[in-house]
Amino acid sequence: MAARLLATLIVYGSGAVIRACTQAYRQALANASKSGVAQEAMHSLKRGIRGLTEPEARQILGVTEKSSWGEVLKRYDNLFERNAKSGSFYLQSKVQRAKECLEAAYQKKP
């Protein structure tokens, strides 16, 4: 009798845990699609390891090919601080990656 009761509790308990995990996973997917994380992950997979291209980085920071490194840093600081205060971590990370990409490009230039 006790074994049967214990088995019933295990079956019902595991069913409840599975339903809760499934619901939490669905909610996580919904949150990721709202915040843009899912799209960024897909773009990263499509691009592979290479990351941002130089034109994409310039577009994110709003600078041209003729902009000096000082102008790039000024735009980076401005956008990074704005997103730190009232923006999103997603946008802040895009700004950071754009700066890193342009930093590598400016170091290659003579």
Secondary structure, 3 states (H helix, E strand, C coil): CHHHHHHHHHHHHHHHHHHHHHHHHHHHHHHHHHHCHHHHHHHHHHHHHHCCCHHHHHHHHCCCCCCCHHHHHHHHHHHHHHHHHHCCHHHHHHHHHHHHHHHHHHHHCC
